[in-house]
Amino acid sequence: MTCAHRVADDTIPFVSVCPQCFQDRLQQLYSRRVLDGFLKDDHAIEAYCAECEQFWSISPNERSALVRLLAVLGVIRGSSAQLH
């Protein structure tokens, strides 16, 4: 697989700050199902910075923001499913 790998349609993009370069880094690795499982099981959610070649666990604040994002997406997806 190359660096320009294909992102799955069901991934949930989010941003995490690299602890080495302090830049916002877009994360597009996890599906909603995987993120839901990690959050429910209190499993670490890893992020990656390609420039620094560094992995890290997202911060508690980023984790809380991700919970809110998934909650909003759940409402939107549920509503749109009822409309069709």
Backbone as XML, in Angstrom:
<?xml version="1.0"?>
<chain id="A" units="angstrom">
  <residue number="1" name="MET">
    <atom name="N" x="0.849" y="-1.176" z="0.000"/>
    <atom name="CA" x="0.000" y="0.000" z="0.000"/>
    <atom name="C" x="0.898" y="1.245" z="0.000"/>
  </residue>
  <residue number="2" name="THR">
    <atom name="N" x="0.527" y="2.244" z="-0.765"/>
    <atom name="CA" x="1.319" y="3.466" z="-0.841"/>
    <atom name="C" x="0.788" y="4.501" z="0.132"/>
  </residue>
  <residue number="3" name="CYS">
    <atom name="N" x="1.505" y="5.613" z="0.247"/>
    <atom name="CA" x="1.066" y="6.709" z="1.117"/>
    <atom name="C" x="-0.242" y="7.305" z="0.619"/>
  </residue>
  <residue number="4" name="ALA">
    <atom name="N" x="-0.496" y="7.182" z="-0.654"/>
    <atom name="CA" x="-1.726" y="7.732" z="-1.230"/>
    <atom name="C" x="-2.818" y="6.670" z="-1.216"/>
  </residue>
  <residue number="5" name="HIS">
    <atom name="N" x="-2.941" y="5.976" z="-0.065"/>
    <atom name="CA" x="-3.942" y="4.916" z="0.021"/>
    <atom name="C" x="-5.350" y="5.495" z="-0.052"/>
  </residue>
  <residue number="6" name="ARG">
    <atom name="N" x="-6.269" y="4.653" z="-0.457"/>
    <atom name="CA" x="-7.667" y="5.046" z="-0.595"/>
    <atom name="C" x="-8.327" y="5.074" z="0.770"/>
  </residue>
  <residue number="7" name="VAL">
    <atom name="N" x="-9.040" y="6.154" z="1.054"/>
    <atom name="CA" x="-9.753" y="6.281" z="2.309"/>
    <atom name="C" x="-11.136" y="5.673" z="2.137"/>
  </residue>
  <residue number="8" name="ALA">
    <atom name="N" x="-11.513" y="4.818" z="3.056"/>
    <atom name="CA" x="-12.828" y="4.179" z="2.988"/>
    <atom name="C" x="-13.930" y="5.220" z="3.130"/>
  </residue>
  <residue number="9" name="ASP">
    <atom name="N" x="-15.066" y="4.935" z="2.512"/>
    <atom name="CA" x="-16.186" y="5.866" z="2.531"/>
    <atom name="C" x="-16.747" y="6.101" z="3.925"/>
  </residue>
  <residue number="10" name="ASP">
    <atom name="N" x="-16.611" y="5.142" z="4.818"/>
    <atom name="CA" x="-17.222" y="5.281" z="6.133"/>
    <atom name="C" x="-16.276" y="5.824" z="7.200"/>
  </residue>
  <residue number="11" name="THR">
    <atom name="N" x="-15.117" y="6.335" z="6.805"/>
    <atom name="CA" x="-14.203" y="6.895" z="7.798"/>
    <atom name="C" x="-14.745" y="8.226" z="8.318"/>
  </residue>
  <residue number="12" name="ILE">
    <atom name="N" x="-14.417" y="8.511" z="9.572"/>
    <atom name="CA" x="-14.809" y="9.761" z="10.213"/>
    <atom name="C" x="-13.550" y="10.608" z="10.356"/>
  </residue>
  <residue number="13" name="PRO">
    <atom name="N" x="-13.417" y="11.665" z="9.547"/>
    <atom name="CA" x="-12.221" y="12.510" z="9.666"/>
    <atom name="C" x="-12.303" y="13.389" z="10.918"/>
  </residue>
  <residue number="14" name="PHE">
    <atom name="N" x="-11.157" y="13.566" z="11.561"/>
    <atom name="CA" x="-11.052" y="14.481" z="12.692"/>
    <atom name="C" x="-9.628" y="15.017" z="12.745"/>
  </residue>
  <residue number="15" name="VAL">
    <atom name="N" x="-9.436" y="16.052" z="13.530"/>
    <atom name="CA" x="-8.128" y="16.698" z="13.621"/>
    <atom name="C" x="-7.543" y="16.461" z="15.006"/>
  </residue>
  <residue number="16" name="SER">
    <atom name="N" x="-6.248" y="16.216" z="15.037"/>
    <atom name="CA" x="-5.517" y="16.095" z="16.291"/>
    <atom name="C" x="-4.214" y="16.881" z="16.149"/>
  </residue>
  <residue number="17" name="VAL">
    <atom name="N" x="-3.771" y="17.478" z="17.241"/>
    <atom name="CA" x="-2.548" y="18.289" z="17.214"/>
    <atom name="C" x="-1.348" y="17.397" z="17.500"/>
  </residue>
  <residue number="18" name="CYS">
    <atom name="N" x="-0.374" y="17.446" z="16.592"/>
    <atom name="CA" x="0.863" y="16.684" z="16.768"/>
    <atom name="C" x="1.639" y="17.255" z="17.960"/>
  </residue>
  <residue number="19" name="PRO">
    <atom name="N" x="2.017" y="16.418" z="18.903"/>
    <atom name="CA" x="2.746" y="16.906" z="20.077"/>
    <atom name="C" x="4.198" y="17.306" z="19.787"/>
  </residue>
  <residue number="20" name="GLN">
    <atom name="N" x="4.675" y="16.978" z="18.600"/>
    <atom name="CA" x="6.055" y="17.332" z="18.263"/>
    <atom name="C" x="6.134" y="18.657" z="17.511"/>
  </residue>
  <residue number="21" name="CYS">
    <atom name="N" x="5.303" y="18.837" z="16.474"/>
    <atom name="CA" x="5.361" y="20.070" z="15.671"/>
    <atom name="C" x="4.212" y="21.035" z="15.989"/>
  </residue>
  <residue number="22" name="PHE">
    <atom name="N" x="3.246" y="20.580" z="16.793"/>
    <atom name="CA" x="2.105" y="21.391" z="17.239"/>
    <atom name="C" x="1.208" y="21.863" z="16.095"/>
  </residue>
  <residue number="23" name="GLN">
    <atom name="N" x="1.191" y="21.100" z="15.015"/>
    <atom name="CA" x="0.323" y="21.411" z="13.879"/>
    <atom name="C" x="-0.916" y="20.520" z="13.926"/>
  </residue>
  <residue number="24" name="ASP">
    <atom name="N" x="-2.043" y="21.070" z="13.467"/>
    <atom name="CA" x="-3.257" y="20.267" z="13.327"/>
    <atom name="C" x="-3.021" y="19.248" z="12.219"/>
  </residue>
  <residue number="25" name="ARG">
    <atom name="N" x="-3.328" y="17.993" z="12.516"/>
    <atom name="CA" x="-3.156" y="16.927" z="11.523"/>
    <atom name="C" x="-4.478" y="16.194" z="11.314"/>
  </residue>
  <residue number="26" name="LEU">
    <atom name="N" x="-4.912" y="16.154" z="10.077"/>
    <atom name="CA" x="-6.146" y="15.476" z="9.722"/>
    <atom name="C" x="-5.962" y="13.971" z="9.850"/>
  </residue>
  <residue number="27" name="GLN">
    <atom name="N" x="-6.879" y="13.332" z="10.540"/>
    <atom name="CA" x="-6.862" y="11.885" z="10.735"/>
    <atom name="C" x="-8.051" y="11.304" z="9.981"/>
  </residue>
  <residue number="28" name="GLN">
    <atom name="N" x="-7.797" y="10.305" z="9.150"/>
    <atom name="CA" x="-8.849" y="9.690" z="8.335"/>
    <atom name="C" x="-8.700" y="8.174" z="8.309"/>
  </residue>
  <residue number="29" name="LEU">
    <atom name="N" x="-8.426" y="7.599" z="9.460"/>
    <atom name="CA" x="-8.103" y="6.172" z="9.498"/>
    <atom name="C" x="-9.217" y="5.286" z="10.024"/>
  </residue>
  <residue number="30" name="TYR">
    <atom name="N" x="-10.149" y="5.852" z="10.787"/>
    <atom name="CA" x="-11.084" y="5.030" z="11.541"/>
    <atom name="C" x="-12.517" y="5.162" z="11.041"/>
  </residue>
  <residue number="31" name="SER">
    <atom name="N" x="-13.218" y="4.050" z="11.011"/>
    <atom name="CA" x="-14.648" y="4.067" z="10.701"/>
    <atom name="C" x="-15.417" y="4.466" z="11.955"/>
  </residue>
  <residue number="32" name="ARG">
    <atom name="N" x="-16.669" y="4.815" z="11.773"/>
    <atom name="CA" x="-17.523" y="5.147" z="12.913"/>
    <atom name="C" x="-17.614" y="3.964" z="13.876"/>
  </residue>
  <residue number="33" name="ARG">
    <atom name="N" x="-17.761" y="2.765" z="13.329"/>
    <atom name="CA" x="-17.875" y="1.564" z="14.160"/>
    <atom name="C" x="-16.631" y="1.364" z="15.028"/>
  </residue>
  <residue number="34" name="VAL">
    <atom name="N" x="-15.457" y="1.535" z="14.430"/>
    <atom name="CA" x="-14.203" y="1.371" z="15.174"/>
    <atom name="C" x="-14.086" y="2.453" z="16.245"/>
  </residue>
  <residue number="35" name="LEU">
    <atom name="N" x="-14.376" y="3.711" z="15.874"/>
    <atom name="CA" x="-14.296" y="4.789" z="16.858"/>
    <atom name="C" x="-15.285" y="4.573" z="18.002"/>
  </residue>
  <residue number="36" name="ASP">
    <atom name="N" x="-16.504" y="4.175" z="17.672"/>
    <atom name="CA" x="-17.503" y="3.882" z="18.712"/>
    <atom name="C" x="-16.972" y="2.825" z="19.682"/>
  </residue>
  <residue number="37" name="GLY">
    <atom name="N" x="-16.382" y="1.771" z="19.138"/>
    <atom name="CA" x="-15.831" y="0.710" z="19.977"/>
    <atom name="C" x="-14.692" y="1.195" z="20.855"/>
  </residue>
  <residue number="38" name="PHE">
    <atom name="N" x="-13.772" y="1.958" z="20.274"/>
    <atom name="CA" x="-12.650" y="2.495" z="21.056"/>
    <atom name="C" x="-13.144" y="3.384" z="22.183"/>
  </residue>
  <residue number="39" name="LEU">
    <atom name="N" x="-14.138" y="4.231" z="21.891"/>
    <atom name="CA" x="-14.653" y="5.147" z="22.912"/>
    <atom name="C" x="-15.396" y="4.389" z="24.013"/>
  </residue>
  <residue number="40" name="LYS">
    <atom name="N" x="-16.208" y="3.426" z="23.631"/>
    <atom name="CA" x="-16.956" y="2.642" z="24.629"/>
    <atom name="C" x="-16.028" y="1.833" z="25.519"/>
  </residue>
  <residue number="41" name="ASP">
    <atom name="N" x="-14.950" y="1.291" z="24.936"/>
    <atom name="CA" x="-14.013" y="0.454" z="25.688"/>
    <atom name="C" x="-12.880" y="1.252" z="26.321"/>
  </residue>
  <residue number="42" name="ASP">
    <atom name="N" x="-12.920" y="2.579" z="26.192"/>
    <atom name="CA" x="-11.868" y="3.469" z="26.712"/>
    <atom name="C" x="-10.493" y="3.084" z="26.166"/>
  </residue>
  <residue number="43" name="HIS">
    <atom name="N" x="-10.480" y="2.664" z="24.904"/>
    <atom name="CA" x="-9.250" y="2.284" z="24.203"/>
    <atom name="C" x="-8.593" y="3.550" z="23.658"/>
  </residue>
  <residue number="44" name="ALA">
    <atom name="N" x="-7.278" y="3.591" z="23.658"/>
    <atom name="CA" x="-6.563" y="4.740" z="23.103"/>
    <atom name="C" x="-6.874" y="4.886" z="21.614"/>
  </residue>
  <residue number="45" name="ILE">
    <atom name="N" x="-7.030" y="6.122" z="21.166"/>
    <atom name="CA" x="-7.223" y="6.414" z="19.743"/>
    <atom name="C" x="-5.941" y="7.078" z="19.267"/>
  </residue>
  <residue number="46" name="GLU">
    <atom name="N" x="-5.266" y="6.398" z="18.361"/>
    <atom name="CA" x="-3.977" y="6.870" z="17.873"/>
    <atom name="C" x="-4.139" y="7.828" z="16.696"/>
  </residue>
  <residue number="47" name="ALA">
    <atom name="N" x="-3.273" y="8.828" z="16.665"/>
    <atom name="CA" x="-3.191" y="9.771" z="15.553"/>
    <atom name="C" x="-1.772" y="9.696" z="14.997"/>
  </residue>
  <residue number="48" name="TYR">
    <atom name="N" x="-1.570" y="10.289" z="13.810"/>
    <atom name="CA" x="-0.263" y="10.194" z="13.149"/>
    <atom name="C" x="0.058" y="11.485" z="12.423"/>
  </residue>
  <residue number="49" name="CYS">
    <atom name="N" x="1.324" y="11.893" z="12.505"/>
    <atom name="CA" x="1.832" y="13.042" z="11.760"/>
    <atom name="C" x="2.855" y="12.519" z="10.751"/>
  </residue>
  <residue number="50" name="ALA">
    <atom name="N" x="2.549" y="12.670" z="9.467"/>
    <atom name="CA" x="3.451" y="12.180" z="8.413"/>
    <atom name="C" x="4.753" y="12.971" z="8.382"/>
  </residue>
  <residue number="51" name="GLU">
    <atom name="N" x="4.703" y="14.272" z="8.688"/>
    <atom name="CA" x="5.930" y="15.076" z="8.666"/>
    <atom name="C" x="6.893" y="14.662" z="9.761"/>
  </residue>
  <residue number="52" name="CYS">
    <atom name="N" x="6.388" y="14.433" z="10.959"/>
    <atom name="CA" x="7.238" y="14.058" z="12.094"/>
    <atom name="C" x="7.424" y="12.548" z="12.201"/>
  </residue>
  <residue number="53" name="GLU">
    <atom name="N" x="6.624" y="11.794" z="11.429"/>
    <atom name="CA" x="6.614" y="10.337" z="11.512"/>
    <atom name="C" x="6.393" y="9.878" z="12.949"/>
  </residue>
  <residue number="54" name="GLN">
    <atom name="N" x="5.389" y="10.478" z="13.593"/>
    <atom name="CA" x="5.118" y="10.210" z="14.996"/>
    <atom name="C" x="3.657" y="9.826" z="15.207"/>
  </residue>
  <residue number="55" name="PHE">
    <atom name="N" x="3.448" y="8.825" z="16.056"/>
    <atom name="CA" x="2.122" y="8.429" z="16.510"/>
    <atom name="C" x="1.923" y="8.952" z="17.921"/>
  </residue>
  <residue number="56" name="TRP">
    <atom name="N" x="0.676" y="9.215" z="18.305"/>
    <atom name="CA" x="0.349" y="9.619" z="19.670"/>
    <atom name="C" x="-1.112" y="9.297" z="19.937"/>
  </residue>
  <residue number="57" name="SER">
    <atom name="N" x="-1.472" y="9.232" z="21.196"/>
    <atom name="CA" x="-2.876" y="9.084" z="21.583"/>
    <atom name="C" x="-3.500" y="10.466" z="21.607"/>
  </residue>
  <residue number="58" name="ILE">
    <atom name="N" x="-4.725" y="10.571" z="21.073"/>
    <atom name="CA" x="-5.366" y="11.885" z="21.072"/>
    <atom name="C" x="-5.613" y="12.327" z="22.513"/>
  </residue>
  <residue number="59" name="SER">
    <atom name="N" x="-5.695" y="13.635" z="22.707"/>
    <atom name="CA" x="-5.853" y="14.216" z="24.036"/>
    <atom name="C" x="-7.272" y="14.005" z="24.561"/>
  </residue>
  <residue number="60" name="PRO">
    <atom name="N" x="-7.472" y="14.151" z="25.867"/>
    <atom name="CA" x="-8.827" y="14.053" z="26.419"/>
    <atom name="C" x="-9.792" y="15.067" z="25.792"/>
  </residue>
  <residue number="61" name="ASN">
    <atom name="N" x="-9.326" y="16.279" z="25.514"/>
    <atom name="CA" x="-10.191" y="17.280" z="24.873"/>
    <atom name="C" x="-10.562" y="16.857" z="23.450"/>
  </residue>
  <residue number="62" name="GLU">
    <atom name="N" x="-9.602" y="16.316" z="22.713"/>
    <atom name="CA" x="-9.883" y="15.838" z="21.355"/>
    <atom name="C" x="-10.843" y="14.651" z="21.400"/>
  </residue>
  <residue number="63" name="ARG">
    <atom name="N" x="-10.672" y="13.824" z="22.391"/>
    <atom name="CA" x="-11.551" y="12.662" z="22.564"/>
    <atom name="C" x="-12.991" y="13.121" z="22.838"/>
  </residue>
  <residue number="64" name="SER">
    <atom name="N" x="-13.143" y="14.118" z="23.699"/>
    <atom name="CA" x="-14.479" y="14.661" z="23.999"/>
    <atom name="C" x="-15.109" y="15.276" z="22.756"/>
  </residue>
  <residue number="65" name="ALA">
    <atom name="N" x="-14.301" y="15.989" z="21.973"/>
    <atom name="CA" x="-14.807" y="16.586" z="20.734"/>
    <atom name="C" x="-15.240" y="15.495" z="19.752"/>
  </residue>
  <residue number="66" name="LEU">
    <atom name="N" x="-14.517" y="14.401" z="19.724"/>
    <atom name="CA" x="-14.861" y="13.281" z="18.843"/>
    <atom name="C" x="-16.177" y="12.627" z="19.279"/>
  </residue>
  <residue number="67" name="VAL">
    <atom name="N" x="-16.383" y="12.514" z="20.584"/>
    <atom name="CA" x="-17.652" y="11.974" z="21.091"/>
    <atom name="C" x="-18.808" y="12.860" z="20.632"/>
  </residue>
  <residue number="68" name="ARG">
    <atom name="N" x="-18.638" y="14.182" z="20.752"/>
    <atom name="CA" x="-19.686" y="15.114" z="20.318"/>
    <atom name="C" x="-19.919" y="15.008" z="18.811"/>
  </residue>
  <residue number="69" name="LEU">
    <atom name="N" x="-18.834" y="14.904" z="18.037"/>
    <atom name="CA" x="-18.962" y="14.771" z="16.586"/>
    <atom name="C" x="-19.744" y="13.510" z="16.214"/>
  </residue>
  <residue number="70" name="LEU">
    <atom name="N" x="-19.402" y="12.399" z="16.838"/>
    <atom name="CA" x="-20.097" y="11.150" z="16.537"/>
    <atom name="C" x="-21.566" y="11.224" z="16.944"/>
  </residue>
  <residue number="71" name="ALA">
    <atom name="N" x="-21.856" y="11.917" z="18.034"/>
    <atom name="CA" x="-23.249" y="12.077" z="18.464"/>
    <atom name="C" x="-24.033" y="12.876" z="17.425"/>
  </residue>
  <residue number="72" name="VAL">
    <atom name="N" x="-23.442" y="13.952" z="16.929"/>
    <atom name="CA" x="-24.104" y="14.773" z="15.906"/>
    <atom name="C" x="-24.290" y="13.972" z="14.624"/>
  </residue>
  <residue number="73" name="LEU">
    <atom name="N" x="-23.273" y="13.248" z="14.199"/>
    <atom name="CA" x="-23.378" y="12.442" z="12.984"/>
    <atom name="C" x="-24.427" y="11.353" z="13.136"/>
  </residue>
  <residue number="74" name="GLY">
    <atom name="N" x="-24.566" y="10.816" z="14.326"/>
    <atom name="CA" x="-25.585" y="9.809" z="14.572"/>
    <atom name="C" x="-26.975" y="10.377" z="14.399"/>
  </residue>
  <residue number="75" name="VAL">
    <atom name="N" x="-27.185" y="11.589" z="14.868"/>
    <atom name="CA" x="-28.483" y="12.247" z="14.726"/>
    <atom name="C" x="-28.756" y="12.538" z="13.261"/>
  </residue>
  <residue number="76" name="ILE">
    <atom name="N" x="-27.754" y="13.057" z="12.563"/>
    <atom name="CA" x="-27.927" y="13.390" z="11.147"/>
    <atom name="C" x="-28.196" y="12.126" z="10.341"/>
  </residue>
  <residue number="77" name="ARG">
    <atom name="N" x="-27.419" y="11.092" z="10.558"/>
    <atom name="CA" x="-27.601" y="9.847" z="9.807"/>
    <atom name="C" x="-28.951" y="9.230" z="10.112"/>
  </residue>
  <residue number="78" name="GLY">
    <atom name="N" x="-29.363" y="9.258" z="11.378"/>
    <atom name="CA" x="-30.668" y="8.711" z="11.737"/>
    <atom name="C" x="-31.787" y="9.473" z="11.083"/>
  </residue>
  <residue number="79" name="SER">
    <atom name="N" x="-31.688" y="10.789" z="11.032"/>
    <atom name="CA" x="-32.720" y="11.615" z="10.421"/>
    <atom name="C" x="-32.804" y="11.392" z="8.928"/>
  </residue>
  <residue number="80" name="SER">
    <atom name="N" x="-31.638" y="11.337" z="8.257"/>
    <atom name="CA" x="-31.658" y="11.159" z="6.810"/>
    <atom name="C" x="-32.165" y="9.772" z="6.440"/>
  </residue>
  <residue number="81" name="ALA">
    <atom name="N" x="-31.899" y="8.785" z="7.279"/>
    <atom name="CA" x="-32.381" y="7.437" z="6.996"/>
    <atom name="C" x="-33.903" y="7.389" z="7.058"/>
  </residue>
  <residue number="82" name="GLN">
    <atom name="N" x="-34.501" y="8.191" z="7.926"/>
    <atom name="CA" x="-35.948" y="8.198" z="8.041"/>
    <atom name="C" x="-36.603" y="8.932" z="6.880"/>
  </residue>
  <residue number="83" name="LEU">
    <atom name="N" x="-35.864" y="9.826" z="6.240"/>
    <atom name="CA" x="-36.423" y="10.599" z="5.147"/>
    <atom name="C" x="-36.510" y="9.793" z="3.855"/>
  </residue>
  <residue number="84" name="HIS">
    <atom name="N" x="-35.680" y="8.768" z="3.709"/>
    <atom name="CA" x="-35.638" y="8.005" z="2.453"/>
    <atom name="C" x="-36.614" y="6.909" z="2.454"/>
  </residue>
</chain>
